[in-house]
Amino acid sequence: MALIIFCVFIFVSHASALNVCPNCGSVEVPYPFSTDENCGDTRYKIYCNNNSVLEFPSAEGFLYKILSINPTSNKLIINPPTIMQTSSTCYSSDFPLGGLRLDERSPFNISSHNTVILLNCSNALLRSPLNCSSTSLCRRFEDNMEEGSACRGTLCCHYLKDSSMNSHFIRARNGGCSAYTSVVDMQPSDPVEKWNYGIELQWLPPNN
């Protein structure tokens, strides 16, 4: 019994030393994430909104819903931006800010497990090494997902965001592509509606 109490004391003391933030509703906020100035490590700033939903801020302050956090692998997955539409075009909800951009001084970067689907692209993309063919995965997304249907009939492309690319942004801009989504650990053989939609980010631990 004494040993159990001692172990619990050590665990509580360790958690206290790390200054772990309180839960966001029923969702645990693991260290080193910080939801206010008094807990966690403020270099790993996230937000707990009024609906008890955790959100990750881009460098420009756009907030992306956090779908999951894996503190063991130092990875989290955020929800891709909503694809908006007008009578003449489609665009990502973060389009006015140029897409997703991470602060390059922060401990976060975009992992190489993301297959990025670009929509409503300009013909300039045809000169890129991206897959903009008629068999691109983007066509399946447009044809089978209601959100993508608004971009149907325009040029689209996809690519695996590998380590040779800048790992701090996914662009959405005039002269490029105005909308995008992302799939983590893409399994092309799965039905489109079963793809693991999200943007996986990874972080360096505080001691790095």
C-alpha positions in Angstrom: 0.0 0.0 0.0 2.8 2.4 0.9 4.5 1.6 -2.4 1.3 2.5 -4.3 0.9 5.8 -2.5 4.6 6.6 -3.2 4.2 5.9 -6.9 1.0 8.1 -7.1 2.9 10.9 -5.3 5.8 10.6 -7.8 3.4 10.8 -10.7 1.5 13.8 -9.3 4.8 15.6 -8.5 6.1 14.9 -12.0 2.8 16.2 -13.6 2.9 19.3 -11.3 6.6 19.9 -12.3 5.6 19.9 -15.9 2.7 22.3 -15.2 0.2 20.4 -17.3 -2.8 22.4 -18.5 -6.3 21.4 -17.4 -8.6 19.5 -19.7 -10.5 21.3 -22.5 -13.9 20.0 -21.7 -13.4 16.2 -21.6 -10.3 16.4 -23.8 -6.9 16.0 -22.2 -4.3 18.6 -23.0 -0.9 16.8 -22.8 2.3 18.6 -22.0 4.0 20.6 -23.6 0.8 22.2 -25.0 -0.3 25.4 -23.5 -3.8 26.8 -23.5 -3.0 29.8 -21.3 0.1 31.7 -20.0 0.0 29.8 -16.7 0.4 26.2 -17.9 2.3 24.1 -20.4 5.1 25.5 -22.5 4.0 28.7 -24.3 6.0 27.8 -27.4 3.3 25.1 -27.9 0.4 27.5 -27.8 -3.1 26.1 -28.7 -6.6 27.3 -27.8 -9.6 25.8 -26.0 -12.6 27.6 -27.5 -15.9 28.3 -25.9 -17.3 24.9 -27.1 -14.4 23.0 -25.4 -12.7 22.3 -28.8 -8.9 22.5 -29.1 -7.6 24.6 -31.9 -4.2 25.1 -33.5 -3.2 28.6 -34.6 -1.3 29.2 -37.9 1.4 31.9 -38.1 -1.3 34.3 -39.3 -3.7 33.3 -36.4 -6.1 31.2 -38.4 -7.5 28.5 -36.1 -7.7 24.8 -37.2 -9.6 22.3 -35.2 -7.4 19.7 -33.6 -8.6 16.2 -34.4 -6.1 14.2 -32.4 -2.8 14.6 -30.4 -0.3 11.8 -30.0 2.2 12.9 -27.4 4.1 9.6 -27.7 5.0 10.2 -31.3 5.0 14.0 -31.1 2.3 14.3 -33.7 -1.1 16.0 -34.0 -3.7 16.1 -36.8 -5.6 19.2 -37.6 -8.8 19.6 -39.7 -8.2 20.9 -43.2 -9.8 24.2 -44.0 -13.4 24.2 -45.2 -13.8 24.5 -49.0 -16.1 27.5 -49.7 -17.9 28.2 -53.0 -19.5 31.0 -54.9 -21.3 31.0 -58.2 -18.1 31.2 -60.1 -15.3 29.7 -58.0 -14.2 27.7 -54.9 -11.6 28.5 -52.3 -10.3 27.3 -48.9 -11.5 29.2 -45.9 -7.8 30.1 -45.2 -7.4 31.4 -48.8 -7.3 35.1 -47.7 -4.3 34.3 -45.6 -2.5 32.3 -48.3 -3.3 28.9 -46.9 -1.7 27.1 -44.0 1.6 28.7 -42.8 3.4 27.7 -39.7 5.9 30.0 -37.9 9.3 28.7 -38.9 10.6 29.6 -35.5 8.1 27.4 -33.8 8.7 23.7 -32.9 6.1 22.5 -35.4 6.3 21.4 -39.0 4.1 19.6 -41.5 4.9 15.9 -41.7 5.7 13.9 -44.8 2.6 11.7 -44.3 0.3 14.2 -45.9 -1.1 13.8 -49.4 -2.2 17.3 -50.4 -5.0 17.7 -52.9 -5.0 21.0 -54.7 -8.2 22.4 -56.4 -9.2 25.2 -58.7 -5.6 25.6 -60.0 -4.1 27.8 -62.7 -2.5 26.4 -65.8 0.9 27.3 -64.3 0.7 24.1 -62.3 1.0 22.1 -65.5 4.7 23.0 -65.5 5.1 21.6 -62.0 6.1 18.1 -61.0 2.8 17.5 -59.3 0.3 15.0 -60.6 -2.3 17.0 -62.5 -3.4 14.3 -64.8 -6.9 13.0 -65.4 -6.1 10.1 -63.0 -5.0 12.3 -60.2 -6.5 11.6 -56.8 -8.0 15.1 -56.9 -10.5 14.0 -59.5 -11.8 11.2 -57.3 -12.3 13.8 -54.5 -14.2 16.2 -56.7 -16.4 13.5 -58.2 -17.3 11.8 -54.9 -17.2 14.4 -52.1 -19.8 17.1 -52.0 -17.3 19.6 -50.7 -15.1 19.0 -53.7 -17.8 19.2 -56.3 -17.7 23.1 -56.2 -14.3 22.9 -57.8 -15.2 20.4 -60.5 -14.3 21.3 -64.0 -11.1 23.2 -63.1 -7.5 22.0 -63.1 -6.6 20.0 -59.9 -3.4 18.2 -58.7 -2.1 16.1 -55.8 1.3 15.5 -54.3 2.8 13.7 -51.3 4.4 16.4 -49.1 7.9 14.8 -48.8 11.0 16.0 -46.9 12.3 17.8 -50.0 9.5 20.4 -49.8 9.1 23.3 -47.4 7.5 21.8 -44.3 5.9 25.0 -43.0 3.2 25.9 -45.5 0.5 24.6 -47.8 -0.3 27.4 -50.2 -3.6 28.6 -51.4 -3.3 31.7 -53.7 -4.1 33.4 -56.9 -1.9 32.1 -59.7 -1.7 28.8 -58.0 -4.6 26.9 -56.4 -7.4 28.5 -54.5 -8.5 25.5 -52.5 -7.0 22.4 -51.0 -7.5 19.5 -48.6 -5.2 16.8 -47.2 -5.2 13.1 -46.4 -3.0 11.5 -43.8 -1.4 8.2 -44.7 -3.3 8.0 -48.0 -4.7 4.6 -49.0 -5.8 5.1 -52.6 -7.6 1.8 -52.6 -10.0 3.0 -49.9 -13.3 4.7 -50.8 -12.9 8.5 -51.0 -15.3 9.0 -48.1 -13.1 6.8 -45.9 -9.8 8.6 -46.5 -8.2 10.0 -43.4 -8.8 13.7 -44.0 -6.5 15.9 -41.9 -3.1 17.6 -41.9 -0.5 15.9 -39.7 1.9 18.1 -37.9 4.9 17.0 -35.8 6.8 18.9 -33.1 10.2 18.9 -31.5 10.1 18.2 -27.8 10.9 21.1 -25.4 14.5 19.9 -24.7 15.3 20.3 -28.4 
